[in-house]
């Protein structure tokens, strides 16, 4: 295994150098990350350890100025207690919601799991005001930092900080630009099963220095209507999203769902940044579990948190251009649930980064700790 990894690393390095020297139409980029997780509930005697070796390969080919092709892989090697102790861990890692299952377990035993997945495979064509993309891609309609009710195509789990690229969708996306600040966009996504269809249109424009988007379409078994905006309140940023879902099969006896979030952020002098957000989820069902289950939950636009009301507050401080720290907290009045997430980033050298991230889950009403995790990550980008 070690010899195969060294050969693989050497091959990636040689291809990268060759592409950079020749300046060919085919470009390769990516990274290799080593992520170690140390987790326990409320006693260090319960400490568990898992390591993840995470490699990404991004291939981009431009045969002409109008046409671009992209193929991107995730290769993840898991080793440790999560592989052994979490029931259904391999099935969770292998999940692929697209039309075709493009996730494979190369190695899967009691202690070791090696998975390869394709999360981008697309062709993009741009001609004048037209921008058309076909294939596995990210259709990003969200405007907020953490909770995105408008992100109906590929919702992401904010706790999965190691997946910066975020999930993609098997979709066709057509954008037509009406001007510098306005466009019409239509996208259709297909997944597993006949009801896993998302089709919607968006009209985006600028009014009174605000970027505004209006959305409508079909979200699986619901009619979907949405609105989003991004602008400023004096010197503070002000963003918001709201989505309303109406089941079309039981229209007159339906249980409609409203998911809405607003965000205010402000940048102070000397590298200090503050971000706050509030989420409302009318479909919340507190009996489905506590916030600890968010770690291994596939979120969707109708249910971004298990509680009706949630708040988010983040403080970021840039101490130097290569050293940055942040503290993020999420609070819900249901059981006085709290998530605390401190982060430290340090740039060791060009293309090398060291990251420390913590995640702690509490319910203060019941005076219980649901879990604590410390992640240590070393990343090399190429």
Secondary structure, DSSP 8 states (H G I E B T S, - for coil): -HHHHHHHHHHHHHHHHHHHHHT-SEEEEEEEEEEEEEEESS-GGG-EEEEEEEEEEEEEE-SSSSEEEEEEEEEEEEEEHHHHHSTTHHHHHH---SSS--EEEEEE-SSEEEEEEEEEEEEEEEETTEEEEEEEE------SSS--TT--SS---TT-TT-TT---EEEEEEEEE-SSS-EEEEEEEE-SSTT-EEEEEEEEEEETTEEEEEEEEEETTEEEEEEEEEEEETTEEEEEEEEEEEESTTGGG---EEEEEEEEEEE-GGGEEEEEEEEEETT--GGG--GGGGGG---BTTBSSSSSEEEEEEEEEEEETTEEEEEEEEEETGGGEEEEEEEEEEEEETTEEEEEEEEEEEETTTTEEEEEEEEEEEEEE-
